[in-house]
Amino acid sequence: MHPPVRRVERTETPVMFIEARDGSDEIGPAWDHLETVLGSMRGRSFLGVFDDSGIYRCCVQIRAGDVPDQLGLRTGVVPGGRYLSATVRGPQPAAYALLTPTFEQLQRTADRDDTRPCIEYYRRHDRIDVLMPLRDGD
């Protein structure tokens, strides 16, 4: 059974990030490193961001007082706009196995805007929003 699909509007999000090769064993250690350099994850918004470049970015939204250079993190912006979204529910790491089929479901539903990245938005330890950017007119 597939999760319900909805259309959402996101604002652009300034982030700090670490890169890993998409689809590789580097992703888990990259997330671990990001969490370590942050110290506390409390009150933070985390996003996994990827496109067709083969790069996966482990991101955290920048907040007041963050000094990315001192943490050894790069900075960027996750683009806003219209996205198709579905929510994966369940404990991690088991929920990770549901991410790819959920993205595939979104791709069957509408045309992807390949000028913007796809997003995994980690809302809680047991809830991940999967977002695919929509082309204009969809």
Residue frames as qw, qx, qy, qz and C-alpha x, y, z in Angstrom:
[[0.000, 0.888, 0.459, 0.000, 0.00, 0.00, 0.00],
 [0.436, 0.348, 0.003, 0.830, 1.36, 3.38, -1.01],
 [0.157, -0.484, -0.430, 0.746, 1.17, 6.49, 1.19],
 [0.287, 0.856, 0.427, -0.061, -1.23, 9.25, 0.07],
 [0.488, 0.152, 0.208, 0.834, 0.23, 11.84, -2.30],
 [0.013, -0.902, -0.358, 0.239, -0.33, 15.57, -1.90],
 [0.464, 0.605, 0.048, 0.645, 0.95, 18.80, -3.45],
 [0.484, -0.739, -0.220, 0.415, 2.82, 21.19, -1.18],
 [0.321, 0.860, -0.089, 0.386, 4.57, 24.55, -1.48],
 [0.753, -0.405, -0.151, 0.496, 7.98, 24.90, 0.19],
 [0.040, 0.986, -0.156, -0.034, 9.95, 28.04, 0.84],
 [0.651, 0.512, -0.460, 0.320, 13.66, 27.99, 0.09],
 [0.790, -0.612, -0.022, 0.027, 15.70, 26.68, 3.00],
 [0.210, 0.782, -0.547, 0.213, 19.25, 27.83, 3.86],
 [0.966, -0.256, -0.027, -0.019, 21.24, 24.76, 4.95],
 [0.134, -0.687, 0.713, 0.044, 24.62, 23.49, 6.07],
 [0.960, 0.158, 0.003, -0.232, 25.59, 20.14, 4.60],
 [0.386, -0.458, 0.768, 0.225, 27.97, 17.24, 4.06],
 [0.692, 0.425, -0.343, -0.473, 28.13, 15.43, 0.72],
 [0.564, -0.204, 0.800, 0.026, 28.25, 11.70, 0.01],
 [0.169, 0.119, -0.779, -0.592, 27.93, 9.58, -3.11],
 [0.700, 0.010, 0.090, -0.708, 24.23, 8.91, -3.70],
 [0.938, 0.082, -0.210, -0.262, 23.24, 5.29, -3.27],
 [0.564, 0.410, -0.635, 0.333, 26.48, 4.44, -1.47],
 [0.707, -0.423, -0.496, 0.273, 27.57, 3.25, 1.95],
 [0.335, 0.181, -0.207, 0.901, 28.94, 6.78, 2.53],
 [0.303, -0.593, -0.283, -0.690, 25.51, 8.21, 3.39],
 [0.724, -0.580, -0.373, 0.011, 25.13, 6.68, 6.87],
 [0.650, -0.248, -0.185, 0.694, 28.58, 7.81, 8.07],
 [0.148, 0.369, 0.139, 0.907, 27.95, 11.29, 6.56],
 [0.485, -0.672, -0.313, -0.463, 24.74, 11.62, 8.63],
 [0.773, -0.468, -0.300, 0.306, 26.61, 10.39, 11.72],
 [0.509, 0.039, -0.062, 0.858, 29.35, 12.98, 11.14],
 [0.109, -0.549, -0.226, -0.797, 26.80, 15.79, 10.69],
 [0.648, -0.658, -0.321, -0.212, 25.07, 14.85, 13.94],
 [0.757, -0.286, -0.231, 0.541, 28.42, 14.68, 15.76],
 [0.349, 0.192, -0.004, 0.917, 29.62, 18.13, 14.67],
 [0.294, -0.616, -0.276, -0.676, 26.24, 19.67, 15.61],
 [0.014, -0.185, 0.715, -0.675, 26.35, 18.26, 19.14],
 [0.355, 0.310, 0.705, -0.531, 22.61, 18.45, 19.74],
 [0.036, 0.254, 0.755, 0.603, 19.94, 17.62, 17.19],
 [0.012, -0.615, -0.683, 0.393, 17.19, 19.11, 19.34],
 [0.185, 0.803, 0.212, -0.526, 15.09, 21.69, 17.47],
 [0.095, -0.445, 0.606, 0.653, 16.92, 21.05, 14.17],
 [0.784, 0.476, 0.167, -0.361, 15.39, 20.36, 10.74],
 [0.398, -0.366, 0.752, 0.377, 17.21, 17.70, 8.69],
 [0.725, 0.572, 0.035, -0.382, 16.90, 17.10, 4.97],
 [0.605, -0.123, 0.654, 0.437, 18.44, 14.61, 2.57],
 [0.422, 0.770, -0.020, -0.478, 18.80, 16.31, -0.83],
 [0.508, -0.164, 0.720, 0.444, 19.68, 14.68, -4.15],
 [0.559, 0.638, -0.086, -0.523, 19.35, 15.06, -7.90],
 [0.938, 0.345, 0.035, 0.019, 20.76, 13.27, -10.94],
 [0.203, 0.846, -0.475, 0.134, 24.36, 14.36, -10.20],
 [0.810, 0.046, -0.547, 0.205, 25.15, 11.30, -8.07],
 [0.189, 0.245, -0.529, 0.790, 25.67, 13.49, -4.99],
 [0.496, -0.648, -0.569, -0.103, 23.57, 13.17, -1.83],
 [0.095, 0.484, -0.326, 0.806, 23.63, 16.05, 0.63],
 [0.479, -0.502, -0.662, 0.283, 23.01, 15.48, 4.33],
 [0.063, 0.520, 0.043, 0.851, 21.58, 18.87, 5.31],
 [0.285, -0.569, -0.622, 0.455, 20.51, 20.72, 8.41],
 [0.076, 0.879, 0.298, 0.363, 18.63, 24.01, 8.29],
 [0.391, 0.228, -0.310, 0.836, 20.79, 26.93, 9.40],
 [0.365, -0.826, -0.426, -0.054, 19.64, 28.73, 12.52],
 [0.052, -0.925, 0.191, -0.325, 20.84, 31.81, 14.38],
 [0.536, -0.701, 0.466, -0.056, 24.26, 31.32, 15.93],
 [0.934, 0.117, 0.277, 0.194, 25.41, 28.61, 13.54],
 [0.020, 0.816, -0.469, -0.338, 28.92, 29.07, 12.17],
 [0.951, 0.294, 0.035, -0.094, 29.21, 26.55, 9.32],
 [0.497, 0.688, -0.477, 0.229, 32.93, 27.20, 8.69],
 [0.254, -0.557, 0.672, -0.416, 33.80, 26.39, 12.31],
 [0.821, -0.046, 0.474, -0.316, 31.83, 23.15, 12.01],
 [0.246, -0.290, 0.809, 0.449, 33.55, 22.21, 8.75],
 [0.461, 0.507, 0.725, -0.077, 30.26, 22.34, 6.84],
 [0.139, 0.138, 0.470, 0.860, 29.41, 23.78, 3.44],
 [0.280, 0.460, 0.453, -0.710, 26.38, 25.99, 2.92],
 [0.004, -0.146, -0.714, -0.685, 23.67, 26.18, 0.29],
 [0.479, 0.139, 0.232, -0.835, 19.98, 26.67, -0.28],
 [0.247, 0.261, 0.927, 0.105, 17.37, 23.99, -0.88],
 [0.136, -0.123, -0.367, -0.912, 15.05, 25.54, -3.49],
 [0.406, 0.280, 0.577, -0.651, 11.45, 26.27, -2.69],
 [0.381, 0.161, -0.544, -0.731, 8.49, 25.85, -4.99],
 [0.838, -0.028, 0.038, -0.543, 5.84, 23.27, -5.69],
 [0.040, 0.335, -0.941, 0.035, 6.50, 19.66, -4.72],
 [0.815, -0.174, -0.409, -0.372, 4.63, 16.40, -4.78],
 [0.120, -0.480, 0.719, -0.488, 4.88, 14.81, -1.33],
 [0.837, -0.249, -0.433, -0.222, 4.20, 11.51, 0.42],
 [0.348, -0.676, 0.516, -0.395, 5.00, 10.57, 4.01],
 [0.692, 0.109, -0.708, 0.094, 6.88, 7.42, 4.97],
 [0.559, -0.616, 0.270, -0.486, 6.09, 6.26, 8.49],
 [0.965, -0.125, -0.218, 0.073, 7.88, 3.75, 10.66],
 [0.594, -0.724, 0.238, 0.257, 11.01, 3.35, 12.74],
 [0.448, 0.763, -0.466, -0.001, 14.42, 4.04, 11.26],
 [0.016, -0.427, 0.587, 0.687, 16.35, 2.33, 9.75],
 [0.410, 0.312, 0.855, 0.063, 13.48, 0.09, 8.50],
 [0.345, 0.808, 0.312, -0.362, 11.70, 3.13, 7.00],
 [0.060, -0.631, 0.497, 0.592, 14.70, 3.83, 4.73],
 [0.304, 0.058, 0.892, 0.329, 13.71, 0.83, 2.59],
 [0.289, 0.703, 0.638, -0.123, 10.44, 2.63, 1.79],
 [0.030, -0.711, 0.096, 0.696, 12.09, 5.80, 0.43],
 [0.076, -0.230, 0.711, 0.660, 12.98, 4.55, -3.07],
 [0.084, 0.427, 0.872, 0.226, 9.56, 2.97, -3.76],
 [0.021, 0.789, 0.442, -0.426, 7.88, 6.14, -2.54],
 [0.029, -0.583, 0.326, 0.743, 9.98, 8.31, -4.90],
 [0.091, 0.037, 0.856, 0.508, 9.11, 5.93, -7.71],
 [0.081, 0.643, 0.753, -0.114, 5.42, 6.33, -6.85],
 [0.020, 0.779, 0.116, -0.617, 5.75, 10.13, -7.03],
 [0.079, -0.386, 0.594, 0.701, 7.52, 9.92, -10.40],
 [0.096, 0.303, 0.893, 0.318, 4.60, 7.88, -11.79],
 [0.022, 0.721, 0.607, -0.334, 2.15, 10.53, -10.56],
 [0.188, 0.960, 0.082, -0.189, 3.55, 13.73, -12.16],
 [0.696, 0.560, -0.108, 0.437, 6.44, 15.19, -14.16],
 [0.651, -0.555, -0.097, 0.508, 9.54, 15.97, -12.12],
 [0.199, 0.966, -0.146, 0.079, 11.29, 19.33, -12.42],
 [0.910, -0.043, -0.086, 0.404, 14.85, 18.12, -12.87],
 [0.292, 0.669, -0.181, 0.659, 16.28, 21.63, -12.29],
 [0.418, -0.614, 0.369, -0.559, 15.55, 21.26, -8.56],
 [0.184, 0.241, -0.936, 0.181, 16.55, 18.44, -6.22],
 [0.691, -0.409, -0.535, -0.263, 14.36, 15.83, -4.56],
 [0.151, -0.537, 0.502, -0.661, 14.11, 16.03, -0.77],
 [0.616, -0.349, -0.699, 0.102, 13.78, 13.69, 2.19],
 [0.190, -0.605, 0.223, -0.740, 12.51, 15.82, 5.07],
 [0.486, -0.123, -0.807, 0.310, 13.07, 14.12, 8.40],
 [0.389, -0.637, -0.136, -0.652, 10.15, 15.38, 10.49],
 [0.681, -0.540, 0.370, -0.328, 10.58, 12.91, 13.36],
 [0.248, -0.420, 0.870, 0.062, 12.42, 9.68, 14.05],
 [0.412, 0.216, 0.885, -0.002, 9.46, 7.77, 12.58],
 [0.429, 0.786, 0.411, -0.168, 8.21, 10.18, 9.88],
 [0.348, -0.288, 0.441, 0.775, 9.95, 11.20, 6.63],
 [0.511, 0.733, 0.216, -0.394, 8.34, 13.41, 4.00],
 [0.559, 0.023, 0.596, 0.576, 9.45, 12.44, 0.50],
 [0.267, 0.810, 0.156, -0.499, 9.28, 15.42, -1.90],
 [0.566, 0.189, 0.546, 0.588, 9.67, 15.55, -5.67],
 [0.049, 0.467, -0.027, -0.883, 9.79, 18.99, -7.37],
 [0.525, 0.594, 0.608, -0.052, 6.99, 19.60, -9.84],
 [0.320, 0.172, 0.415, 0.834, 7.39, 21.17, -13.25],
 [0.232, 0.259, 0.118, -0.930, 5.52, 24.40, -13.85],
 [0.561, 0.085, -0.407, -0.716, 1.97, 23.67, -14.93],
 [0.494, -0.091, -0.865, -0.011, 1.71, 20.39, -13.04]]
